[in-house]
Amino acid sequence: MSSKLSPFLNLEYHEDKKKKINWTGFLILSVLTQ
């Protein structure tokens, strides 16, 4: 069971990480362009 779910959890984790990275990049950009 857990081995079946683990790829999905991993994918979601990486997607979440990407979103956070995009968000911080957006914040940095908005600060730099002000």
mmCIF file as gemmi writes it, N, C-alpha and C atoms, coordinates in Angstrom:
data_model
loop_
_atom_site.group_PDB
_atom_site.id
_atom_site.type_symbol
_atom_site.label_atom_id
_atom_site.label_alt_id
_atom_site.label_comp_id
_atom_site.label_asym_id
_atom_site.label_entity_id
_atom_site.label_seq_id
_atom_site.pdbx_PDB_ins_code
_atom_site.Cartn_x
_atom_site.Cartn_y
_atom_site.Cartn_z
_atom_site.occupancy
_atom_site.B_iso_or_equiv
_atom_site.pdbx_formal_charge
_atom_site.auth_seq_id
_atom_site.auth_asym_id
_atom_site.pdbx_PDB_model_num
ATOM 1 N N . MET Axp A 1 ? 0.83 -1.21 0 1 0 ? 1 A 1
ATOM 2 C CA . MET Axp A 1 ? 0 0 0 1 0 ? 1 A 1
ATOM 3 C C . MET Axp A 1 ? 0.865 1.261 0 1 0 ? 1 A 1
ATOM 4 N N . SER Axp A 2 ? 1.749 1.354 0.953 1 0 ? 2 A 1
ATOM 5 C CA . SER Axp A 2 ? 2.547 2.58 1.042 1 0 ? 2 A 1
ATOM 6 C C . SER Axp A 2 ? 3.483 2.723 -0.165 1 0 ? 2 A 1
ATOM 7 N N . SER Axp A 3 ? 3.97 1.587 -0.687 1 0 ? 3 A 1
ATOM 8 C CA . SER Axp A 3 ? 4.846 1.655 -1.854 1 0 ? 3 A 1
ATOM 9 C C . SER Axp A 3 ? 4.074 2.135 -3.079 1 0 ? 3 A 1
ATOM 10 N N . LYS Axp A 4 ? 2.773 1.856 -3.115 1 0 ? 4 A 1
ATOM 11 C CA . LYS Axp A 4 ? 1.936 2.35 -4.224 1 0 ? 4 A 1
ATOM 12 C C . LYS Axp A 4 ? 1.739 3.859 -4.104 1 0 ? 4 A 1
ATOM 13 N N . LEU Axp A 5 ? 1.575 4.339 -2.876 1 0 ? 5 A 1
ATOM 14 C CA . LEU Axp A 5 ? 1.282 5.76 -2.662 1 0 ? 5 A 1
ATOM 15 C C . LEU Axp A 5 ? 2.528 6.632 -2.741 1 0 ? 5 A 1
ATOM 16 N N . SER Axp A 6 ? 3.673 6.047 -2.435 1 0 ? 6 A 1
ATOM 17 C CA . SER Axp A 6 ? 4.885 6.848 -2.301 1 0 ? 6 A 1
ATOM 18 C C . SER Axp A 6 ? 5.231 7.693 -3.533 1 0 ? 6 A 1
ATOM 19 N N . PRO Axp A 7 ? 5.098 7.178 -4.773 1 0 ? 7 A 1
ATOM 20 C CA . PRO Axp A 7 ? 5.384 8.052 -5.932 1 0 ? 7 A 1
ATOM 21 C C . PRO Axp A 7 ? 4.484 9.28 -5.986 1 0 ? 7 A 1
ATOM 22 N N . PHE Axp A 8 ? 3.205 9.089 -5.621 1 0 ? 8 A 1
ATOM 23 C CA . PHE Axp A 8 ? 2.271 10.215 -5.657 1 0 ? 8 A 1
ATOM 24 C C . PHE Axp A 8 ? 2.657 11.258 -4.619 1 0 ? 8 A 1
ATOM 25 N N . LEU Axp A 9 ? 2.995 10.789 -3.431 1 0 ? 9 A 1
ATOM 26 C CA . LEU Axp A 9 ? 3.397 11.717 -2.366 1 0 ? 9 A 1
ATOM 27 C C . LEU Axp A 9 ? 4.657 12.456 -2.785 1 0 ? 9 A 1
ATOM 28 N N . ASN Axp A 10 ? 5.589 11.719 -3.388 1 0 ? 10 A 1
ATOM 29 C CA . ASN Axp A 10 ? 6.833 12.327 -3.835 1 0 ? 10 A 1
ATOM 30 C C . ASN Axp A 10 ? 6.562 13.418 -4.865 1 0 ? 10 A 1
ATOM 31 N N . LEU Axp A 11 ? 5.675 13.106 -5.818 1 0 ? 11 A 1
ATOM 32 C CA . LEU Axp A 11 ? 5.334 14.069 -6.856 1 0 ? 11 A 1
ATOM 33 C C . LEU Axp A 11 ? 4.73 15.323 -6.251 1 0 ? 11 A 1
ATOM 34 N N . GLU Axp A 12 ? 3.777 15.127 -5.323 1 0 ? 12 A 1
ATOM 35 C CA . GLU Axp A 12 ? 3.132 16.27 -4.699 1 0 ? 12 A 1
ATOM 36 C C . GLU Axp A 12 ? 4.144 17.102 -3.928 1 0 ? 12 A 1
ATOM 37 N N . TYR Axp A 13 ? 5.073 16.436 -3.26 1 0 ? 13 A 1
ATOM 38 C CA . TYR Axp A 13 ? 6.108 17.145 -2.504 1 0 ? 13 A 1
ATOM 39 C C . TYR Axp A 13 ? 6.942 18.023 -3.436 1 0 ? 13 A 1
ATOM 40 N N . HIS Axp A 14 ? 7.343 17.463 -4.567 1 0 ? 14 A 1
ATOM 41 C CA . HIS Axp A 14 ? 8.16 18.226 -5.507 1 0 ? 14 A 1
ATOM 42 C C . HIS Axp A 14 ? 7.376 19.388 -6.11 1 0 ? 14 A 1
ATOM 43 N N . GLU Axp A 15 ? 6.091 19.163 -6.396 1 0 ? 15 A 1
ATOM 44 C CA . GLU Axp A 15 ? 5.253 20.24 -6.911 1 0 ? 15 A 1
ATOM 45 C C . GLU Axp A 15 ? 5.168 21.369 -5.891 1 0 ? 15 A 1
ATOM 46 N N . ASP Axp A 16 ? 5.004 21.002 -4.619 1 0 ? 16 A 1
ATOM 47 C CA . ASP Axp A 16 ? 4.92 21.988 -3.552 1 0 ? 16 A 1
ATOM 48 C C . ASP Axp A 16 ? 6.219 22.773 -3.462 1 0 ? 16 A 1
ATOM 49 N N . LYS Axp A 17 ? 7.342 22.077 -3.583 1 0 ? 17 A 1
ATOM 50 C CA . LYS Axp A 17 ? 8.645 22.726 -3.524 1 0 ? 17 A 1
ATOM 51 C C . LYS Axp A 17 ? 8.787 23.723 -4.666 1 0 ? 17 A 1
ATOM 52 N N . LYS Axp A 18 ? 8.35 23.315 -5.858 1 0 ? 18 A 1
ATOM 53 C CA . LYS Axp A 18 ? 8.425 24.19 -7.025 1 0 ? 18 A 1
ATOM 54 C C . LYS Axp A 18 ? 7.617 25.454 -6.792 1 0 ? 18 A 1
ATOM 55 N N . LYS Axp A 19 ? 6.402 25.292 -6.244 1 0 ? 19 A 1
ATOM 56 C CA . LYS Axp A 19 ? 5.54 26.443 -5.983 1 0 ? 19 A 1
ATOM 57 C C . LYS Axp A 19 ? 6.215 27.402 -5.015 1 0 ? 19 A 1
ATOM 58 N N . LYS Axp A 20 ? 6.829 26.845 -3.976 1 0 ? 20 A 1
ATOM 59 C CA . LYS Axp A 20 ? 7.498 27.692 -2.985 1 0 ? 20 A 1
ATOM 60 C C . LYS Axp A 20 ? 8.668 28.435 -3.615 1 0 ? 20 A 1
ATOM 61 N N . ILE Axp A 21 ? 9.418 27.736 -4.469 1 0 ? 21 A 1
ATOM 62 C CA . ILE Axp A 21 ? 10.561 28.366 -5.137 1 0 ? 21 A 1
ATOM 63 C C . ILE Axp A 21 ? 10.064 29.476 -6.063 1 0 ? 21 A 1
ATOM 64 N N . ASN Axp A 22 ? 8.991 29.194 -6.818 1 0 ? 22 A 1
ATOM 65 C CA . ASN Axp A 22 ? 8.42 30.21 -7.7 1 0 ? 22 A 1
ATOM 66 C C . ASN Axp A 22 ? 7.962 31.413 -6.898 1 0 ? 22 A 1
ATOM 67 N N . TRP Axp A 23 ? 7.352 31.155 -5.741 1 0 ? 23 A 1
ATOM 68 C CA . TRP Axp A 23 ? 6.827 32.232 -4.906 1 0 ? 23 A 1
ATOM 69 C C . TRP Axp A 23 ? 7.955 33.103 -4.393 1 0 ? 23 A 1
ATOM 70 N N . THR Axp A 24 ? 9.041 32.497 -3.906 1 0 ? 24 A 1
ATOM 71 C CA . THR Axp A 24 ? 10.157 33.292 -3.399 1 0 ? 24 A 1
ATOM 72 C C . THR Axp A 24 ? 10.812 34.079 -4.532 1 0 ? 24 A 1
ATOM 73 N N . GLY Axp A 25 ? 10.915 33.442 -5.701 1 0 ? 25 A 1
ATOM 74 C CA . GLY Axp A 25 ? 11.471 34.151 -6.852 1 0 ? 25 A 1
ATOM 75 C C . GLY Axp A 25 ? 10.619 35.349 -7.227 1 0 ? 25 A 1
ATOM 76 N N . PHE Axp A 26 ? 9.314 35.184 -7.151 1 0 ? 26 A 1
ATOM 77 C CA . PHE Axp A 26 ? 8.388 36.27 -7.447 1 0 ? 26 A 1
ATOM 78 C C . PHE Axp A 26 ? 8.565 37.411 -6.452 1 0 ? 26 A 1
ATOM 79 N N . LEU Axp A 27 ? 8.688 37.062 -5.182 1 0 ? 27 A 1
ATOM 80 C CA . LEU Axp A 27 ? 8.876 38.082 -4.151 1 0 ? 27 A 1
ATOM 81 C C . LEU Axp A 27 ? 10.169 38.855 -4.377 1 0 ? 27 A 1
ATOM 82 N N . ILE Axp A 28 ? 11.245 38.125 -4.668 1 0 ? 28 A 1
ATOM 83 C CA . ILE Axp A 28 ? 12.545 38.773 -4.909 1 0 ? 28 A 1
ATOM 84 C C . ILE Axp A 28 ? 12.454 39.708 -6.101 1 0 ? 28 A 1
ATOM 85 N N . LEU Axp A 29 ? 11.797 39.239 -7.181 1 0 ? 29 A 1
ATOM 86 C CA . LEU Axp A 29 ? 11.649 40.063 -8.376 1 0 ? 29 A 1
ATOM 87 C C . LEU Axp A 29 ? 10.863 41.331 -8.071 1 0 ? 29 A 1
ATOM 88 N N . SER Axp A 30 ? 9.77 41.187 -7.333 1 0 ? 30 A 1
ATOM 89 C CA . SER Axp A 30 ? 8.933 42.358 -7.044 1 0 ? 30 A 1
ATOM 90 C C . SER Axp A 30 ? 9.703 43.362 -6.196 1 0 ? 30 A 1
ATOM 91 N N . VAL Axp A 31 ? 10.535 42.881 -5.304 1 0 ? 31 A 1
ATOM 92 C CA . VAL Axp A 31 ? 11.35 43.791 -4.478 1 0 ? 31 A 1
ATOM 93 C C . VAL Axp A 31 ? 12.392 44.495 -5.347 1 0 ? 31 A 1
ATOM 94 N N . LEU Axp A 32 ? 13.004 43.75 -6.256 1 0 ? 32 A 1
ATOM 95 C CA . LEU Axp A 32 ? 14.056 44.318 -7.087 1 0 ? 32 A 1
ATOM 96 C C . LEU Axp A 32 ? 13.52 45.353 -8.07 1 0 ? 32 A 1
ATOM 97 N N . THR Axp A 33 ? 12.279 45.153 -8.532 1 0 ? 33 A 1
ATOM 98 C CA . THR Axp A 33 ? 11.74 46.052 -9.557 1 0 ? 33 A 1
ATOM 99 C C . THR Axp A 33 ? 11.084 47.294 -8.965 1 0 ? 33 A 1
ATOM 100 N N . GLN Axp A 34 ? 10.988 47.368 -7.649 1 0 ? 34 A 1
ATOM 101 C CA . GLN Axp A 34 ? 10.356 48.537 -7.048 1 0 ? 34 A 1
ATOM 102 C C . GLN Axp A 34 ? 11.297 49.732 -7.064 1 0 ? 34 A 1
